[in-house]
């Protein structure tokens, strides 16, 4: 009887649960993902090796070790699991089963580390820096007894190779752990895991297609790249033709992303480590920023950063030191292919109304007609913040559909969610209705031509001229009148506050101008 997805996930969690005596749950991923991927590689290698032995049993006696190795790696294996401690009595293959056989001997962590490092070294094109820092292999961080218990529990997971389970099952198990760690760990785990339903909504809106390039400049665990491929596969298209690119500032998290992509049987990818704003790794031969068909991201919100002094990505102004939100947007705009580039980014509502340099950037983006849509999301969707957020959708200059030019589509999806244990979630219907609203046609006043009855979301297409009249303020509540019920949620209250705040600031500026004109000074602006 085949082992079900639920049973595999349960056994993986049993292995993770062995770590509870050694570290907080937020740190489980640093141990579990390298061990899980190592078992996957080892099971796959062992399976192919067994096939090689069976299919060449009559030939092996006449081959030298070098000839047999050449045939196996030419026709059967797609990566190498080498020997460690060569030429010593401890010589053994750097595989899961080989090290598991030594589990009762001292120095288990050292052998695990040597094995993972040997696999990285033997496969530099595929697995360089894959397993992260591996600090958990130190006895001081994780005792040999606990590591042995984790490995023994994980060994009860069935063999993880294509002959025994599909990549859909493998990828699903990996994502199960990602979500489980995020659900239980809060802020730290949530930094690299965007809820799947939010990812699916962005991908549906951006609609990647065969042979396109997809780029995430803050890729975390790689979920947005994987979702792009999954969408194509679900539509019967060629997801293997996508070229996937990501950059991640944290080396261990970048390793998680690489493992995640491999477990989903996606091999056409490149994940780089580094600060995207300070040191973008994807560039053209002339040194300019590389450009892609689809760019999508959920960057860290209101990140303090060192502003650019002179950078070609700057449009309008440089984002303030206190918040890199618009700097990430500027990077994504620079990364859009000029013919069909489009970008989607999740950001806090502050980017819609904050004054100063951010206001100047908004004005330039709108004057250049780069912003296509603003989609307001519910509060408490994410693991590391309860604030309401919005998806901003951009199109390369001149590539908007004719009816969408010189305007911005506003969609209020803030009331569309279901309550889960620790946070709100978007349902399949919520995602579908938002995508339907995004594809709406509009009359001369910007209202949907064919609203979808009670299920339709509040939607309006607003001209850039009207937005300019409102000092380039993009607050959703300014353009879509929201029904105020007896119990207003946080998103509604924040929108109302932001509009009132902006109006107050305008009135104060007029007042100060009048006072200055009358020669009255001493007021603090």
C-alpha positions as CSV (number, residue, x, y, z in Angstrom):
1,X,0.0,0.0,0.0
2,X,1.4,3.4,-1.0
3,X,2.4,5.8,1.7
4,X,0.1,8.9,1.5
5,X,1.2,12.5,1.4
6,X,-0.2,13.0,4.9
7,X,1.8,10.1,6.3
8,X,5.1,11.4,4.8
9,X,4.4,14.8,6.2
10,X,3.6,13.3,9.6
11,X,6.9,11.3,9.6
12,X,8.9,14.4,8.6
13,X,7.3,16.3,11.5
14,X,8.2,13.5,13.9
15,X,11.8,14.0,12.9
16,X,11.6,17.7,13.4
17,X,9.9,17.2,16.7
18,X,13.1,15.5,18.0
19,X,14.8,18.9,17.9
20,X,12.5,20.4,20.5
21,X,14.9,19.6,23.3
22,X,17.8,21.3,21.6
23,X,16.6,24.5,19.9
24,X,13.6,26.8,19.4
25,X,11.2,25.9,16.5
26,X,12.3,29.0,14.5
27,X,15.7,27.2,14.0
28,X,14.4,23.8,12.9
29,X,14.7,24.7,9.3
30,X,18.4,25.0,9.4
31,X,18.7,21.3,10.3
32,X,15.7,19.7,8.7
33,X,16.0,21.0,5.2
34,X,19.7,20.0,4.7
35,X,19.0,16.6,6.2
36,X,15.8,16.1,4.1
37,X,17.6,17.1,0.9
38,X,20.6,15.0,1.7
39,X,18.3,12.0,2.1
40,X,16.6,12.8,-1.2
41,X,19.9,13.0,-3.0
42,X,21.2,9.8,-1.4
43,X,18.0,7.9,-2.1
44,X,18.0,9.0,-5.7
45,X,21.7,8.2,-6.1
46,X,21.2,4.7,-4.5
47,X,18.2,4.0,-6.8
48,X,20.1,4.9,-9.9
49,X,23.2,3.0,-8.7
50,X,21.1,-0.2,-8.2
51,X,19.7,0.2,-11.7
52,X,23.2,0.6,-13.1
53,X,24.3,-2.6,-11.3
54,X,21.3,-4.7,-12.5
55,X,21.5,-3.5,-16.1
56,X,25.2,-3.9,-16.5
57,X,25.9,-7.0,-14.4
58,X,27.3,-9.0,-17.3
59,X,29.6,-6.2,-18.3
60,X,31.0,-5.1,-14.9
61,X,33.6,-7.9,-14.5
62,X,35.3,-6.7,-17.7
63,X,35.4,-3.0,-16.7
64,X,37.9,-1.2,-14.7
65,X,36.7,1.0,-11.8
66,X,37.3,4.1,-13.8
67,X,35.4,2.7,-16.8
68,X,32.5,1.7,-14.6
69,X,32.4,5.1,-13.0
70,X,32.4,6.8,-16.4
71,X,29.5,4.7,-17.7
72,X,27.4,5.2,-14.5
73,X,27.8,9.0,-14.4
74,X,27.3,9.3,-18.1
75,X,24.1,7.2,-18.4
76,X,22.6,7.0,-14.9
77,X,23.6,9.6,-12.4
78,X,22.9,13.4,-12.7
79,X,25.1,14.3,-9.7
80,X,27.9,12.7,-7.7
81,X,28.0,11.4,-4.1
82,X,31.7,11.0,-3.5
83,X,33.7,9.1,-1.0
84,X,34.9,10.8,2.2
85,X,38.0,10.1,4.3
86,X,39.6,8.5,1.2
87,X,42.5,6.1,1.9
88,X,41.7,5.7,5.6
89,X,39.9,3.0,7.5
90,X,37.0,5.4,7.8
91,X,36.5,5.7,4.0
92,X,32.9,5.5,3.1
93,X,30.4,7.1,0.7
94,X,29.0,10.5,1.7
95,X,25.4,9.1,1.5
96,X,22.6,9.0,4.0
97,X,22.6,5.3,4.4
98,X,26.3,5.0,4.8
99,X,26.5,7.6,7.6
100,X,23.3,6.3,9.2
101,X,25.1,3.0,9.7
102,X,27.6,4.8,11.9
103,X,25.0,6.5,14.0
104,X,26.1,5.0,17.3
105,X,29.7,6.0,16.9
106,X,31.2,9.3,18.3
107,X,31.6,12.2,15.9
108,X,28.3,11.9,14.0
109,X,28.0,15.6,13.4
110,X,31.5,15.8,11.9
111,X,30.7,12.9,9.5
112,X,27.5,14.6,8.5
113,X,29.3,17.9,7.8
114,X,32.1,16.1,5.9
115,X,29.5,14.4,3.7
116,X,27.5,17.5,2.9
117,X,30.7,19.5,2.2
118,X,31.9,16.7,-0.1
119,X,28.7,16.7,-2.1
120,X,28.9,20.5,-2.5
121,X,32.6,20.2,-3.7
122,X,31.9,17.3,-6.0
123,X,29.0,19.1,-7.7
124,X,30.0,22.8,-7.8
125,X,27.7,23.7,-10.7
126,X,24.7,22.3,-9.0
127,X,25.2,22.3,-5.2
128,X,27.8,25.0,-4.4
129,X,26.9,26.5,-1.0
130,X,23.7,24.5,-1.0
131,X,23.6,23.3,2.6
132,X,24.4,26.7,4.2
133,X,26.6,27.3,7.2
134,X,26.0,23.9,8.8
135,X,26.7,25.2,12.3
136,X,24.2,22.7,13.6
137,X,26.6,19.9,12.9
138,X,28.8,21.1,15.8
139,X,28.4,19.1,19.0
140,X,28.1,22.3,21.0
141,X,25.0,23.3,18.9
142,X,23.3,20.0,18.5
143,X,24.4,16.9,20.4
144,X,25.2,13.7,18.7
145,X,22.3,12.0,20.5
146,X,19.7,14.5,19.3
147,X,21.1,14.4,15.7
148,X,21.0,10.6,15.8
149,X,17.3,10.7,16.9
150,X,16.4,13.2,14.1
151,X,18.1,11.0,11.5
152,X,16.5,7.8,12.8
153,X,13.1,9.4,12.7
154,X,13.6,10.8,9.2
155,X,14.8,7.4,8.0
156,X,11.3,6.2,8.6
157,X,10.2,8.4,5.7
158,X,10.0,6.2,2.6
159,X,12.8,6.3,0.0
160,X,12.6,9.7,-1.6
161,X,13.4,9.0,-5.3
162,X,11.3,9.2,-8.5
163,X,10.8,5.5,-8.5
164,X,9.0,5.6,-5.2
165,X,7.3,9.0,-5.1
166,X,6.6,11.9,-7.5
167,X,8.2,15.3,-7.4
168,X,4.7,16.7,-6.6
169,X,4.8,14.6,-3.4
170,X,8.4,15.6,-2.6
171,X,7.8,19.2,-3.2
172,X,4.5,19.1,-1.3
173,X,6.3,17.6,1.7
174,X,9.0,20.3,1.6
175,X,6.4,23.1,1.4
176,X,4.5,21.4,4.3
177,X,7.6,21.8,6.5
178,X,8.1,25.4,5.3
179,X,4.5,26.3,6.3
180,X,4.6,24.3,9.5
181,X,7.8,26.1,10.7
182,X,6.2,29.5,9.7
183,X,2.9,28.7,11.4
184,X,4.7,27.8,14.7
185,X,7.6,30.2,14.7
186,X,6.2,33.6,13.8
187,X,8.4,36.4,12.8
188,X,11.7,34.7,12.0
189,X,10.3,31.9,9.9
190,X,7.9,34.2,8.3
191,X,10.7,36.3,6.9
192,X,11.4,33.7,4.2
193,X,8.0,32.2,3.6
194,X,5.1,34.2,1.9
195,X,1.7,32.5,2.4
196,X,1.0,30.3,-0.6
197,X,-2.3,32.0,-1.4
198,X,-0.8,35.4,-1.7
199,X,1.9,34.1,-4.0
200,X,-0.8,32.4,-6.2
201,X,-2.6,35.7,-6.5
202,X,0.4,37.6,-7.7
203,X,1.4,34.9,-10.1
204,X,-2.1,34.7,-11.5
205,X,-2.1,38.4,-12.1
206,X,1.3,38.5,-13.8
207,X,0.5,35.4,-15.8
208,X,4.0,33.9,-16.7
209,X,4.1,32.0,-20.0
210,X,6.3,29.4,-21.8
211,X,10.0,30.3,-22.3
212,X,9.7,33.4,-20.1
213,X,12.2,34.5,-17.5
214,X,10.9,35.0,-13.9
215,X,12.9,36.9,-11.3
216,X,12.5,37.4,-7.5
217,X,14.9,40.0,-6.0
218,X,14.1,38.9,-2.5
219,X,13.4,35.3,-3.1
220,X,13.4,33.8,0.4
221,X,12.6,30.1,0.1
222,X,11.8,30.4,-3.6
223,X,8.0,30.0,-3.3
224,X,7.2,32.7,-5.9
225,X,9.5,31.1,-8.5
226,X,8.0,27.6,-7.8
227,X,4.4,29.0,-8.0
228,X,5.1,30.5,-11.4
229,X,6.2,27.0,-12.7
230,X,3.2,25.4,-11.0
231,X,0.8,27.7,-12.7
232,X,2.1,26.8,-16.1
233,X,2.0,23.1,-15.3
234,X,-1.6,23.4,-14.0
235,X,-2.6,25.0,-17.4
236,X,-1.0,22.2,-19.3
237,X,1.9,24.4,-20.5
238,X,5.6,23.8,-20.4
239,X,6.7,24.8,-17.0
240,X,10.2,23.3,-17.6
241,X,10.8,26.1,-20.2
242,X,10.7,28.8,-17.5
243,X,14.1,30.4,-16.6
244,X,14.0,31.1,-12.9
245,X,16.2,33.7,-11.1
246,X,16.4,34.8,-7.5
247,X,18.6,36.7,-5.1
248,X,18.5,36.4,-1.3
249,X,20.5,38.2,1.3
250,X,20.8,35.3,3.8
251,X,23.0,32.5,2.6
252,X,21.2,29.8,4.6
253,X,17.8,30.9,3.2
254,X,19.2,30.9,-0.3
255,X,20.2,27.3,0.3
256,X,16.6,26.5,1.4
257,X,15.4,28.1,-1.9
258,X,17.8,26.0,-4.0
259,X,16.8,22.8,-2.3
260,X,13.1,23.7,-2.6
261,X,13.5,24.2,-6.4
262,X,15.3,20.9,-6.8
263,X,12.7,19.0,-4.8
264,X,10.1,20.4,-7.2
265,X,12.1,19.0,-10.1
266,X,13.0,22.5,-11.4
267,X,16.5,22.7,-12.6
268,X,16.6,25.8,-14.9
269,X,17.3,28.3,-12.1
270,X,20.0,30.5,-10.6
271,X,19.9,31.6,-7.0
272,X,22.5,34.2,-5.9
273,X,23.4,35.4,-2.5
274,X,23.7,39.1,-1.7
275,X,22.0,42.4,-0.9
276,X,19.9,43.2,-4.0
277,X,19.9,47.0,-3.3
278,X,23.6,47.2,-2.6
279,X,25.0,44.5,-4.8
280,X,22.5,43.2,-7.5
281,X,24.0,40.0,-8.9
282,X,22.1,39.7,-12.1
283,X,23.6,42.1,-14.7
284,X,24.1,42.4,-18.4
285,X,27.6,42.1,-20.0
286,X,27.8,45.9,-20.0
287,X,27.2,46.1,-16.2
288,X,23.7,47.3,-16.4
289,X,20.8,45.6,-14.5
290,X,19.6,42.4,-16.1
291,X,16.0,42.5,-17.3
292,X,13.3,39.8,-17.1
293,X,9.8,39.2,-18.4
294,X,8.2,38.7,-14.9
295,X,9.4,40.2,-11.6
296,X,7.7,39.4,-8.4
297,X,8.6,39.9,-4.7
298,X,7.6,40.2,-1.1
299,X,10.6,42.2,0.2
300,X,11.2,43.0,3.8
301,X,8.9,45.9,4.8
302,X,10.2,49.3,5.8
303,X,13.8,48.1,5.8
304,X,16.4,50.6,7.0
305,X,19.1,50.8,4.3
306,X,22.0,52.9,3.0
307,X,20.5,55.0,0.2
308,X,22.1,55.1,-3.2
309,X,24.3,58.1,-3.9
310,X,24.4,57.6,-7.6
311,X,22.6,54.6,-9.1
312,X,20.8,54.3,-12.5
313,X,17.9,52.5,-10.8
314,X,16.9,55.8,-9.2
315,X,13.9,57.4,-10.8
316,X,12.3,60.5,-9.3
317,X,14.2,60.4,-6.1
318,X,16.2,58.2,-3.7
319,X,14.1,56.3,-1.1
320,X,14.7,57.5,2.4
321,X,17.1,55.8,4.8
322,X,14.2,54.8,7.1
323,X,12.4,52.7,4.4
324,X,13.7,50.8,1.4
325,X,10.2,49.9,0.1
326,X,10.4,52.2,-2.9
327,X,14.0,51.3,-3.6
328,X,12.9,47.7,-4.1
329,X,10.2,49.0,-6.5
330,X,12.8,51.0,-8.4
331,X,15.0,48.0,-8.7
332,X,12.1,45.9,-10.0
333,X,11.2,48.6,-12.5
334,X,14.8,48.7,-13.8
335,X,14.6,44.9,-14.1
336,X,11.5,44.8,-16.4
337,X,12.1,43.8,-20.0
338,X,11.2,46.9,-22.1
339,X,8.9,44.9,-24.4
340,X,6.8,42.8,-22.1
341,X,8.1,43.2,-18.6
342,X,5.7,43.3,-15.7
343,X,6.2,43.3,-12.0
344,X,4.1,42.6,-8.8
345,X,5.2,43.4,-5.3
346,X,3.6,43.2,-1.9
347,X,4.2,46.2,0.3
348,X,2.6,48.0,3.4
349,X,0.1,50.7,2.8
350,X,2.6,53.4,3.7
351,X,4.0,53.3,0.2
352,X,0.7,54.6,-1.1
353,X,0.7,57.9,0.8
354,X,3.9,58.7,2.6
355,X,5.3,62.1,1.8
356,X,8.8,63.4,1.1
357,X,11.1,61.5,-1.2
358,X,8.6,58.6,-1.6
359,X,6.0,61.1,-2.9
360,X,8.4,62.3,-5.5
361,X,9.0,58.7,-6.6
362,X,5.3,58.0,-6.8
363,X,4.8,61.1,-9.0
364,X,7.6,60.0,-11.4
365,X,6.2,56.4,-11.6
366,X,2.7,57.7,-12.3
367,X,3.9,60.4,-14.8
368,X,5.8,57.6,-16.7
369,X,2.6,55.5,-16.6
370,X,4.3,52.5,-15.1
371,X,1.8,51.6,-12.3
372,X,-1.1,49.5,-13.6
373,X,-2.9,48.3,-10.4
374,X,-3.2,48.6,-6.7
375,X,-4.8,45.7,-4.9
376,X,-5.7,46.1,-1.3
377,X,-5.3,42.9,0.8
378,X,-6.7,42.0,4.2
379,X,-4.9,42.6,7.4
380,X,-3.1,39.7,9.2
381,X,-2.3,37.6,6.1
382,X,1.4,37.2,6.9
383,X,3.4,35.4,9.5
384,X,5.6,38.4,10.6
385,X,3.1,41.3,10.5
386,X,-0.6,41.9,11.1
387,X,-0.8,45.1,9.1
388,X,-2.8,45.2,5.9
389,X,-0.8,45.2,2.7
390,X,-1.2,45.9,-1.0
391,X,0.0,44.4,-4.2
392,X,1.3,47.0,-6.7
393,X,1.4,45.8,-10.3
394,X,3.7,47.6,-12.8
395,X,4.2,47.4,-16.6
396,X,7.1,48.4,-18.7
397,X,6.7,51.9,-20.2
398,X,4.3,51.9,-23.2
399,X,3.2,48.2,-22.7
400,X,-0.1,48.7,-20.9
401,X,-3.2,47.7,-22.8
402,X,-4.6,50.8,-24.6
403,X,-7.7,51.0,-22.3
404,X,-5.4,50.9,-19.2
405,X,-3.0,53.7,-20.2
406,X,-2.8,56.9,-18.2
407,X,-4.6,55.4,-15.3
408,X,-4.4,53.0,-12.4
409,X,-6.8,50.2,-11.5
410,X,-7.8,50.1,-7.8
411,X,-9.2,46.9,-6.3
412,X,-10.3,46.6,-2.6
413,X,-10.0,42.9,-1.6
414,X,-9.5,43.8,2.1
415,X,-12.7,42.2,3.3
416,X,-12.1,38.9,1.4
417,X,-10.6,36.3,3.7
418,X,-11.3,33.4,5.9
419,X,-10.0,33.2,9.5
420,X,-7.5,30.5,10.3
421,X,-5.7,29.6,13.5
422,X,-3.0,32.2,13.6
423,X,-3.9,34.5,10.7
424,X,-6.3,35.3,7.9
425,X,-6.1,33.4,4.6
426,X,-7.3,34.0,1.1
427,X,-9.6,31.3,-0.2
428,X,-9.6,29.9,-3.7
429,X,-12.8,32.0,-4.4
430,X,-11.1,35.1,-3.0
431,X,-8.2,34.7,-5.4
432,X,-10.4,33.9,-8.4
433,X,-12.6,37.0,-7.7
434,X,-9.6,39.3,-7.4
435,X,-8.2,38.0,-10.6
436,X,-11.6,38.5,-12.3
437,X,-11.7,42.1,-11.0
438,X,-8.2,42.7,-12.3
439,X,-9.3,41.7,-15.8
440,X,-12.5,43.8,-15.7
441,X,-13.5,46.3,-18.4
442,X,-14.5,49.8,-17.4
443,X,-16.9,52.5,-18.5
444,X,-16.0,56.2,-19.0
445,X,-16.3,56.9,-15.3
446,X,-13.9,54.0,-14.4
447,X,-16.6,51.7,-13.1
448,X,-16.7,48.0,-14.1
449,X,-18.9,47.4,-17.1
450,X,-20.0,44.0,-15.9
451,X,-19.7,43.8,-12.1
452,X,-19.9,40.2,-10.7
453,X,-23.0,40.6,-8.5
454,X,-22.5,40.2,-4.8
455,X,-19.2,38.4,-5.3
456,X,-17.7,41.3,-7.2
457,X,-15.0,43.3,-5.4
458,X,-15.1,47.1,-5.2
459,X,-13.1,48.1,-8.2
460,X,-12.4,51.4,-10.1
461,X,-10.1,52.5,-12.9
462,X,-8.8,56.0,-12.0
463,X,-7.2,58.4,-14.4
464,X,-3.7,59.7,-13.7
465,X,-5.1,63.2,-13.9
466,X,-7.4,62.5,-10.9
467,X,-4.5,61.0,-8.9
468,X,-2.4,64.0,-9.7
469,X,-5.2,66.3,-8.4
470,X,-4.9,64.3,-5.1
471,X,-1.2,65.0,-4.9
472,X,-0.3,61.5,-6.2
473,X,-1.8,59.9,-3.1
474,X,-2.7,56.3,-3.8
475,X,-4.8,55.4,-0.8
476,X,-7.4,52.9,-2.0
477,X,-10.1,54.5,0.2
478,X,-9.6,57.8,-1.6
479,X,-10.8,56.3,-4.9
480,X,-13.1,53.5,-3.7
481,X,-15.8,54.4,-1.2
482,X,-15.8,51.7,1.4
483,X,-19.0,50.8,3.3
484,X,-18.4,51.4,7.0
485,X,-20.1,48.7,9.1
486,X,-20.7,48.7,12.8
487,X,-17.4,46.9,13.4
488,X,-14.7,48.5,11.2
489,X,-11.6,46.4,10.6
490,X,-8.0,47.6,10.9
491,X,-7.6,48.1,7.2
492,X,-10.6,50.4,6.9
493,X,-9.5,52.5,9.9
494,X,-6.0,52.8,8.6
495,X,-7.2,54.0,5.2
496,X,-9.5,56.5,6.8
497,X,-6.7,57.8,9.0
498,X,-4.3,58.1,6.1
499,X,-6.8,60.2,4.1
500,X,-7.5,62.4,7.0
501,X,-3.8,62.8,7.7
502,X,-3.0,63.7,4.1
503,X,-5.8,66.3,4.1
504,X,-4.5,67.8,7.4
505,X,-1.0,68.1,6.0
506,X,-2.3,69.9,2.9
507,X,-4.3,72.3,5.1
508,X,-1.2,73.0,7.3
509,X,1.0,73.7,4.2
510,X,-1.6,76.2,2.9
511,X,-1.8,77.8,6.4
512,X,2.0,78.1,6.7
513,X,2.2,79.6,3.2
514,X,-0.4,82.3,4.2
515,X,1.4,83.0,7.5
516,X,4.7,83.3,5.8
517,X,3.3,85.7,3.2
518,X,2.0,87.9,6.0
519,X,5.4,87.9,7.6
520,X,4.4,85.9,10.6
521,X,7.2,83.5,11.6
522,X,8.0,81.1,14.5
523,X,5.6,78.3,13.7
524,X,7.2,74.8,13.5
525,X,6.5,73.2,10.2
